[in-house]
């Protein structure tokens, strides 16, 4: 239930400290925020006493930043809430899918229970929006979707969500296309497939079918593409062509896109232009041991980039703590982003593009009317949050504290 109240003594970033034209720090100011109907409706100096007969919550000088967006997770696959299991070795993706299918069919906890256990963890780390991929295949029908859907409904007052009807075992497998159609009719707003070349063994047929499903159901697309090098970039070129042909610009994402990290800089720039023109975004989990997409180059050329955790303690990967801030921190090490501006700006990869300051130091968030999805953190600025993975003290969704507390 959304109430109206004052959140006082909040620290907001308002500009940069400079010496000899170099940024050496971030300026913050203490303000009071009025929260009403789930939005920030007023910002006043903290010296001004809160007006009106409304409750007052003291933020005690903690820094306010936008809450996080978890853009890639598999709520139906996780073992969270159950007994410990390591991964069983597999020779490849096909065998891995079979192992996973058998384990999930015999596990004692339900899909809903495991999904809710992971949602609680994601929320505690500051994610108030989740895009989850849900496996759809003939052996289970829509059971995974129904379990995840129930979990998301349980958490609907704490988190917003998107569901991807995901053909993990192959889109062209008999019976799968009709199940994807049913999944879209039952709440999945996105359709997804994986590796058209190596899983479906037919790039064109797989991509055309995926686009047909999207257009038919007015759904977005999230394609998982692990294929390396030119096989991967060729697939993306075909997807970009079909995207523009269908008028689906801005509604398509490619997760992983490892091929972008395997080609020359010149080819990567060409691909960046193709992806930007087709409005295709890239979602990366920044895994170790793989050639990840060149996030810096893609950003420079105007491609939207998001970061997600992907597999968190499941048949594919035994680790993962659900902290997308920690995952984003890998960028800092990879690209040696160590200065104040670069550190603070990297927050945008886990907030849907929002940062409190732009690169010039102009305040861009929050503004009156913004949804009060936010986090109070124990840090001096966004740069410190990114570099130090600062403690999240309280997480707000539509103005309500949904995780943590202000002590």
C-alpha positions as CSV (number, residue, x, y, z in Angstrom):
1,X,0.0,0.0,0.0
2,X,1.5,3.3,-1.0
3,X,1.4,6.0,1.6
4,X,2.5,9.7,1.6
5,X,5.5,10.5,3.8
6,X,8.7,12.5,4.0
7,X,12.1,10.8,3.6
8,X,14.4,13.3,5.3
9,X,18.2,13.7,5.5
10,X,18.8,12.0,2.2
11,X,22.2,12.5,0.4
12,X,21.9,13.2,-3.3
13,X,24.7,13.7,-5.8
14,X,24.6,17.2,-7.3
15,X,27.9,17.7,-9.2
16,X,31.6,17.1,-9.4
17,X,34.5,18.5,-7.5
18,X,37.2,19.6,-9.9
19,X,40.9,20.6,-9.6
20,X,42.7,21.9,-12.6
21,X,39.7,20.8,-14.8
22,X,40.0,17.3,-13.5
23,X,37.2,15.6,-11.5
24,X,38.5,14.6,-8.1
25,X,35.3,13.9,-6.3
26,X,31.5,14.1,-6.2
27,X,29.5,16.8,-4.5
28,X,26.4,15.7,-2.5
29,X,23.7,17.6,-0.7
30,X,21.2,16.7,2.0
31,X,17.6,16.9,1.0
32,X,14.1,15.9,2.1
33,X,12.0,14.0,-0.4
34,X,8.2,13.8,-0.4
35,X,6.9,10.4,-1.5
36,X,3.3,10.1,-2.6
37,X,1.5,7.4,-4.7
38,X,4.7,5.6,-5.2
39,X,6.6,8.6,-6.7
40,X,9.0,11.2,-5.6
41,X,6.8,14.3,-5.9
42,X,8.9,17.0,-4.1
43,X,12.6,17.7,-3.2
44,X,13.4,20.4,-0.7
45,X,16.6,21.4,1.2
46,X,17.0,19.4,4.4
47,X,17.1,22.7,6.3
48,X,13.4,23.1,5.4
49,X,11.2,21.3,7.9
50,X,8.9,18.7,6.3
51,X,5.5,20.3,5.7
52,X,2.1,18.9,6.4
53,X,0.9,16.3,8.8
54,X,2.7,13.3,7.2
55,X,4.9,10.6,8.6
56,X,8.6,11.3,8.5
57,X,11.4,8.7,8.0
58,X,14.9,9.7,8.7
59,X,17.5,8.5,6.1
60,X,20.3,9.5,8.5
61,X,22.5,10.9,5.7
62,X,22.6,7.7,3.6
63,X,23.1,8.1,-0.1
64,X,20.2,7.5,-2.4
65,X,20.6,5.8,-5.8
66,X,18.2,4.2,-8.3
67,X,17.3,0.6,-7.6
68,X,18.7,-2.1,-9.9
69,X,17.3,-4.0,-12.8
70,X,18.1,-7.7,-13.0
71,X,17.9,-8.2,-16.8
72,X,18.8,-11.9,-17.0
73,X,17.9,-14.6,-14.5
74,X,16.3,-18.1,-14.6
75,X,13.9,-18.3,-11.7
76,X,12.7,-21.7,-12.8
77,X,16.1,-23.4,-12.8
78,X,17.5,-22.4,-9.4
79,X,18.1,-24.8,-6.5
80,X,17.7,-22.0,-4.0
81,X,15.8,-23.1,-0.9
82,X,16.7,-26.7,-1.4
83,X,19.5,-29.1,-0.5
84,X,23.0,-28.4,-1.8
85,X,23.8,-29.9,-5.3
86,X,26.9,-29.4,-7.4
87,X,26.7,-29.6,-11.2
88,X,26.9,-33.0,-12.9
89,X,29.5,-32.9,-15.7
90,X,28.0,-32.8,-19.2
91,X,29.6,-33.0,-22.7
92,X,27.6,-30.1,-24.1
93,X,24.4,-28.0,-24.1
94,X,22.1,-30.9,-25.2
95,X,23.3,-33.2,-22.5
96,X,23.2,-30.4,-19.9
97,X,19.5,-29.8,-20.8
98,X,18.7,-33.5,-20.3
99,X,20.5,-33.5,-16.9
100,X,18.6,-30.4,-15.8
101,X,15.3,-31.7,-17.0
102,X,15.7,-34.9,-15.0
103,X,16.8,-33.1,-11.8
104,X,14.0,-30.6,-11.8
105,X,11.5,-33.3,-12.4
106,X,12.6,-35.1,-9.3
107,X,13.5,-32.3,-6.9
108,X,11.4,-32.0,-3.7
109,X,10.8,-28.2,-3.7
110,X,8.4,-26.7,-6.2
111,X,9.3,-24.2,-8.9
112,X,7.3,-21.5,-7.0
113,X,9.2,-22.1,-3.8
114,X,12.6,-22.0,-5.4
115,X,11.7,-18.9,-7.5
116,X,10.5,-17.1,-4.4
117,X,13.7,-18.0,-2.5
118,X,15.8,-16.4,-5.3
119,X,13.5,-13.4,-5.6
120,X,14.1,-12.7,-1.9
121,X,17.8,-12.7,-2.5
122,X,17.7,-10.5,-5.6
123,X,15.5,-8.0,-3.7
124,X,17.9,-7.9,-0.7
125,X,20.7,-6.8,-3.1
126,X,18.6,-4.0,-4.5
127,X,16.9,-5.4,-7.7
128,X,13.3,-4.2,-7.9
129,X,12.8,-5.4,-11.5
130,X,13.5,-8.9,-12.9
131,X,13.5,-10.3,-16.4
132,X,13.3,-14.1,-16.0
133,X,13.6,-16.7,-18.7
134,X,11.3,-19.7,-18.2
135,X,12.0,-22.9,-20.0
136,X,9.2,-24.1,-22.2
137,X,9.4,-27.6,-23.7
138,X,7.0,-30.5,-24.3
139,X,7.9,-32.6,-21.3
140,X,6.8,-29.9,-18.8
141,X,4.4,-27.8,-21.0
142,X,3.7,-24.6,-19.1
143,X,4.4,-25.9,-15.6
144,X,7.6,-23.9,-15.2
145,X,5.7,-20.8,-16.4
146,X,2.9,-21.3,-14.0
147,X,5.2,-21.8,-11.0
148,X,7.2,-18.7,-11.8
149,X,4.1,-16.7,-12.5
150,X,2.7,-17.6,-9.0
151,X,6.0,-16.5,-7.4
152,X,6.0,-13.2,-9.2
153,X,2.4,-12.6,-8.2
154,X,3.4,-13.2,-4.6
155,X,6.1,-10.5,-5.0
156,X,4.2,-8.2,-7.1
157,X,4.0,-5.5,-4.4
158,X,7.8,-5.6,-4.1
159,X,9.2,-6.1,-7.6
160,X,8.1,-5.6,-11.2
161,X,8.9,-8.3,-13.7
162,X,9.0,-9.6,-17.3
163,X,8.7,-13.3,-18.3
164,X,10.4,-14.8,-21.3
165,X,8.9,-17.9,-22.8
166,X,12.3,-19.5,-23.5
167,X,12.9,-22.5,-25.8
168,X,16.0,-23.7,-24.0
169,X,15.8,-27.1,-25.7
170,X,15.3,-25.8,-29.2
171,X,12.6,-23.7,-30.8
172,X,12.2,-26.0,-33.7
173,X,11.7,-29.1,-31.6
174,X,8.3,-30.7,-32.3
175,X,5.6,-29.2,-30.1
176,X,7.6,-26.2,-28.8
177,X,6.2,-23.5,-31.1
178,X,2.6,-24.1,-30.0
179,X,3.7,-24.1,-26.3
180,X,5.5,-20.8,-26.8
181,X,2.2,-19.4,-28.3
182,X,0.3,-20.6,-25.2
183,X,2.9,-19.2,-22.9
184,X,2.5,-15.7,-24.5
185,X,-1.3,-16.0,-24.1
186,X,-0.6,-16.9,-20.4
187,X,1.5,-13.9,-19.4
188,X,4.9,-14.2,-21.1
189,X,5.5,-10.8,-22.8
190,X,8.8,-11.9,-24.4
191,X,9.8,-14.9,-26.6
192,X,13.2,-16.4,-26.6
193,X,15.3,-19.1,-28.2
194,X,19.0,-20.2,-28.1
195,X,21.7,-20.7,-30.7
196,X,19.8,-21.1,-33.9
197,X,22.8,-22.7,-35.6
198,X,24.0,-25.2,-33.0
199,X,20.8,-26.0,-31.1
200,X,18.1,-25.7,-33.9
201,X,20.6,-26.5,-36.7
202,X,18.9,-23.9,-39.0
203,X,19.6,-20.2,-38.4
204,X,17.1,-18.9,-40.9
205,X,14.2,-21.1,-40.0
206,X,14.7,-20.6,-36.2
207,X,15.0,-16.8,-36.5
208,X,12.0,-16.5,-38.8
209,X,9.9,-18.6,-36.5
210,X,11.0,-16.5,-33.5
211,X,10.1,-13.3,-35.2
212,X,6.8,-14.7,-36.4
213,X,5.9,-15.7,-32.8
214,X,6.8,-12.2,-31.6
215,X,4.8,-10.4,-34.2
216,X,1.8,-12.8,-33.8
217,X,1.8,-12.3,-30.0
218,X,2.9,-8.7,-29.9
219,X,5.9,-9.9,-27.8
220,X,9.5,-8.7,-27.4
221,X,12.4,-11.0,-28.2
222,X,15.4,-12.1,-26.2
223,X,17.7,-14.5,-28.1
224,X,20.5,-16.3,-26.2
225,X,23.4,-16.5,-28.5
226,X,26.6,-18.3,-27.3
227,X,27.9,-19.1,-30.8
228,X,31.4,-17.7,-31.3
229,X,33.0,-15.5,-33.9
230,X,31.5,-15.1,-37.3
231,X,28.8,-17.7,-36.7
232,X,27.5,-15.5,-33.9
233,X,27.8,-12.2,-35.8
234,X,26.2,-13.7,-38.9
235,X,23.2,-14.8,-36.8
236,X,23.0,-11.3,-35.3
237,X,23.0,-9.7,-38.8
238,X,20.1,-11.9,-39.8
239,X,18.2,-11.1,-36.7
240,X,18.8,-7.3,-37.3
241,X,17.5,-7.7,-40.8
242,X,14.4,-9.5,-39.7
243,X,13.9,-7.0,-36.8
244,X,13.8,-4.0,-39.2
245,X,11.7,-5.9,-41.7
246,X,9.1,-6.5,-39.0
247,X,9.3,-3.0,-37.5
248,X,10.4,-4.5,-34.2
249,X,13.2,-2.0,-33.5
250,X,13.7,-1.4,-29.8
251,X,12.0,-4.7,-28.9
252,X,14.8,-7.2,-29.4
253,X,17.7,-8.2,-27.1
254,X,20.6,-10.6,-27.6
255,X,21.9,-12.2,-24.4
256,X,25.5,-13.2,-24.2
257,X,26.5,-12.3,-27.8
258,X,29.9,-13.9,-27.3
259,X,30.7,-13.6,-31.0
260,X,31.0,-9.8,-30.7
261,X,34.1,-10.3,-28.5
262,X,35.8,-12.7,-31.0
263,X,36.0,-10.4,-34.1
264,X,38.3,-7.5,-35.0
265,X,37.6,-4.0,-33.7
266,X,36.6,-3.0,-37.2
267,X,34.0,-5.8,-37.4
268,X,32.8,-5.0,-33.9
269,X,32.2,-1.4,-34.9
270,X,30.3,-2.6,-38.0
271,X,28.2,-4.8,-35.8
272,X,27.6,-2.0,-33.3
273,X,26.2,0.1,-36.1
274,X,23.9,-2.7,-37.3
275,X,22.6,-3.4,-33.8
276,X,22.1,0.3,-33.0
277,X,20.2,0.8,-36.3
278,X,17.9,-2.1,-35.5
279,X,17.4,-1.0,-31.9
280,X,18.8,-4.3,-30.6
281,X,20.2,-4.3,-27.1
282,X,22.8,-6.6,-25.6
283,X,22.6,-8.3,-22.2
284,X,25.8,-9.7,-20.8
285,X,26.5,-11.7,-17.6
286,X,30.2,-11.0,-17.9
287,X,31.3,-14.7,-17.5
288,X,34.9,-15.5,-17.0
289,X,36.7,-17.6,-19.6
290,X,34.8,-16.3,-22.5
291,X,35.2,-13.4,-25.0
292,X,32.4,-11.1,-23.9
293,X,30.9,-8.3,-26.0
294,X,33.1,-5.2,-26.0
295,X,30.9,-3.2,-23.6
296,X,32.9,0.0,-23.9
297,X,32.9,0.0,-27.7
298,X,29.2,-0.9,-28.0
299,X,28.3,1.9,-25.6
300,X,30.4,4.4,-27.5
301,X,28.4,3.5,-30.7
302,X,25.0,3.8,-29.1
303,X,24.1,0.2,-28.4
304,X,22.1,-0.3,-25.1
305,X,23.8,-2.6,-22.7
306,X,22.5,-4.3,-19.6
307,X,24.0,-6.7,-17.1
308,X,22.4,-9.7,-15.5
309,X,23.4,-12.6,-13.3
310,X,22.2,-15.4,-15.6
311,X,22.4,-18.8,-13.8
312,X,22.4,-18.6,-10.0
313,X,23.0,-22.0,-8.3
314,X,21.4,-24.4,-10.7
315,X,22.3,-27.3,-13.1
316,X,24.4,-25.0,-15.2
317,X,26.4,-23.2,-12.6
318,X,26.8,-23.8,-8.8
319,X,27.8,-20.3,-7.8
320,X,26.1,-16.8,-7.9
321,X,24.8,-14.7,-5.1
322,X,22.2,-12.7,-6.9
323,X,24.0,-9.4,-6.5
324,X,24.0,-7.6,-9.9
325,X,26.1,-4.8,-8.4
326,X,28.9,-7.3,-7.8
327,X,28.5,-8.7,-11.3
328,X,28.7,-5.2,-12.8
329,X,31.9,-4.6,-10.8
330,X,33.6,-7.0,-13.2
331,X,33.5,-4.2,-15.8
332,X,35.7,-2.0,-13.7
333,X,38.4,-4.6,-13.6
334,X,38.1,-5.5,-17.2
335,X,38.3,-2.0,-18.6
336,X,40.3,-0.4,-15.8
337,X,37.6,2.2,-15.1
338,X,39.2,3.7,-12.0
339,X,38.3,7.4,-12.1
340,X,35.3,9.1,-10.4
341,X,33.3,9.7,-13.6
342,X,33.8,6.3,-15.2
343,X,33.0,4.5,-12.0
344,X,29.8,6.5,-11.4
345,X,28.6,6.2,-15.0
346,X,29.0,2.4,-14.9
347,X,25.9,2.3,-12.6
348,X,23.8,2.7,-15.7
349,X,24.3,-0.9,-16.8
350,X,22.2,-2.1,-13.9
351,X,19.6,0.7,-13.6
352,X,18.2,0.8,-17.1
353,X,20.5,3.7,-18.1
354,X,19.8,5.9,-15.1
355,X,22.7,7.6,-13.2
356,X,22.3,10.4,-10.6
357,X,24.8,12.6,-12.6
358,X,25.6,12.7,-16.3
359,X,29.2,12.7,-17.5
360,X,29.4,16.5,-17.2
361,X,28.2,16.4,-13.6
362,X,24.6,17.6,-14.2
363,X,22.1,16.1,-11.9
364,X,19.7,13.9,-13.8
365,X,18.1,11.8,-11.0
366,X,15.9,12.0,-9.1
367,X,13.3,14.4,-10.5
368,X,9.8,15.2,-9.3
369,X,7.5,12.5,-10.8
370,X,10.1,9.7,-10.9
371,X,8.9,6.4,-9.5
372,X,10.3,5.9,-6.0
373,X,12.3,2.7,-6.9
374,X,15.5,3.4,-5.0
375,X,18.1,2.2,-2.6
376,X,19.7,3.9,0.5
377,X,23.4,2.9,0.5
378,X,26.2,3.4,3.0
379,X,28.5,5.3,0.6
380,X,29.6,8.8,-0.3
381,X,28.7,8.6,-4.1
382,X,27.9,6.3,-7.0
383,X,31.6,5.8,-7.8
384,X,32.2,4.4,-4.3
385,X,29.1,2.2,-4.6
386,X,30.4,0.7,-7.8
387,X,34.0,0.3,-6.6
388,X,33.3,-0.9,-3.1
389,X,30.0,-2.8,-3.7
390,X,28.6,-0.7,-0.8
391,X,26.1,-2.1,1.7
392,X,22.5,-1.6,0.7
393,X,20.6,-0.5,3.9
394,X,17.1,-0.2,2.6
395,X,15.4,-1.0,-0.8
396,X,12.3,0.9,-1.9
397,X,9.7,-0.2,-4.5
398,X,7.1,2.4,-5.4
399,X,8.0,4.3,-2.2
400,X,7.7,1.3,0.1
401,X,10.6,-0.3,2.0
402,X,10.6,-3.9,0.6
403,X,14.0,-5.0,2.0
404,X,16.3,-3.9,4.8
405,X,15.6,-1.1,7.2
406,X,16.8,2.3,8.3
407,X,18.1,1.8,11.8
